[in-house]
Amino acid sequence: MSNKAVDSLLVLLMLVSSTVPAEVFKSVDSQGRPHYSDRRRDNAEILSVTPGVSYYFVEKVFDGDTILLADGQKVRLLGVNTPEVAGRNKAAEPGGDAAKAWLKQRLEHKRVRLEFDVEKQDKYMRTLAYVFSEDQRHINEELVRGGFAAVNIYPPNLKYVDALMAAQQNAEQAEMGIWRDRAYAARGFETLNAENYKGWKRISGAIQAVKKTRKYSYLQFSGQVAVRIENKSLNLFPALRGYIGKRVEARGWVIKNKDRFVLPVRHPGELKVM
C-alpha cells in the first residue's frame, strides 16, 4: 500500500471513536500537506487519541459557519450566522472574508469534536453541530464572541443558547467585528423598501399592535412592517402584548410580500427591547 493510501486510511481511523489510548503522529511535507501515521517520523508531532471521544479531520472551510470533514460530511455550525463570502450569483457581505479567514486558521487541516442538538441535519442535508477544537474551545461561541457571527437560533436546538447570547452581548458592548460595521447598524423600520430589504437586518421601532392568525402572530411596527412569530413557538416568548408601546430591535432576514415586509423571528433572543 502506498504512503498516500496509508495516510488516508489512518485519517479515516481517526474519524471513529477510540476505545483504547493511542498515539498518532502528524508530520507536514515540503508542500505544507499534513500526513498521519502510527509510526514516528522525523519531526513528527504526537497526537493523543482520547478514549471514547470522536474526532474529525477538517478538510476544508467553506465560509465562516460551514466546514467539510474528511469523511465527506458538510457541517453547518449551529446557533450562529456569519456574513456571506463571494460565490456563484452572490456578492461578498462585509465581514464574510474575515469570518472565513478566522475559522480557516483555527480549523482547516485540524481535528475537531462535534456536539449535536435535537436536529442532526438541515434541509440541505448538512450536519448540524457545535464544533470544539482539540484544546476544547467552543468554536461557535468564539465566532460570536469575536464579533464574526451573530446568534441565529433555530428551536428546538437550544443547547447553548444562553452561552451564545452572553457572548453576543459582550461582542456588541465592545463593538467587535460586525457590531462596529455600519452595514449592520440598526435602522428604523420605515427605511425598508424594495431596494434595500435583502440580507441580514436589524430593524427597530415602536410596536403599535399585535395581530394573530391561525399560524402566525405579528408584532406590528406599522401596517406595512411587522415581526412574525410562529404560534408553535409562542411558549418561548413573554406575552406579546407586553411589547406594545415599547421600542424593539428585531434581527433576521426580511421577507417582502407585495408592499409589505415581515421579519420572522424564532426566539426572544432575536428581539431586543431598547
URQUIZI-V47962 format. One record per backbone hydrogen bond with DSSP energy under -0.5 kcal/mol. CO is the residue of the C=O (numbers start at 1). NH is the residue of the N-H. If there is no record, write none. Layout:
CO_NH + CO_NH
//
This chain:
2_6 + 3_7 + 4_8 + 5_9 + 6_10 + 7_11 + 8_12 + 9_13 + 10_14 + 12_15 + 13_16 + 14_55 + 18_52 + 22_49 + 24_26 + 24_47 + 25_37 + 26_45 + 27_35 + 29_32 + 33_29 + 35_27 + 37_25 + 41_44 + 45_26 + 45_47 + 46_48 + 47_24 + 48_50 + 49_22 + 50_18 + 50_53 + 53_18 + 56_112 + 57_59 + 57_70 + 58_109 + 60_62 + 60_68 + 63_66 + 65_77 + 66_62 + 66_63 + 67_75 + 68_59 + 68_60 + 69_72 + 73_69 + 73_75 + 74_127 + 75_67 + 75_77 + 76_129 + 77_80 + 79_152 + 81_150 + 84_93 + 87_90 + 90_87 + 93_96 + 95_99 + 96_100 + 97_101 + 98_102 + 99_103 + 100_104 + 101_105 + 102_106 + 103_107 + 104_108 + 107_110 + 110_58 + 111_134 + 112_56 + 113_132 + 115_130 + 119_117 + 120_128 + 122_125 + 126_122 + 127_76 + 127_129 + 129_78 + 130_115 + 131_139 + 131_140 + 132_113 + 133_136 + 137_133 + 137_139 + 138_142 + 139_143 + 140_144 + 141_145 + 142_146 + 143_148 + 143_149 + 144_147 + 147_178 + 148_83 + 150_81 + 154_157 + 156_158 + 157_154 + 158_161 + 160_164 + 161_165 + 162_166 + 163_167 + 164_168 + 165_169 + 166_170 + 167_171 + 168_172 + 169_173 + 170_174 + 171_176 + 172_175 + 176_179 + 177_180 + 178_181 + 180_182 + 181_184 + 182_185 + 187_204 + 188_191 + 189_192 + 193_196 + 193_197 + 197_254 + 199_254 + 201_252 + 202_187 + 203_250 + 204_189 + 205_248 + 207_245 + 209_220 + 211_218 + 215_231 + 216_213 + 217_229 + 218_211 + 218_220 + 219_221 + 219_227 + 220_208 + 220_209 + 224_261 + 225_221 + 225_222 + 226_263 + 227_219 + 228_265 + 229_217 + 230_233 + 231_234 + 233_236 + 234_237 + 239_242 + 240_243 + 241_244 + 243_207 + 243_246 + 246_207 + 247_274 + 248_205 + 248_250 + 249_272 + 250_203 + 252_201 + 253_264 + 255_262 + 257_260 + 260_257 + 261_226 + 262_255 + 262_264 + 263_228 + 265_230 + 267_270 + 268_271 + 270_251 + 271_273 + 272_249
//
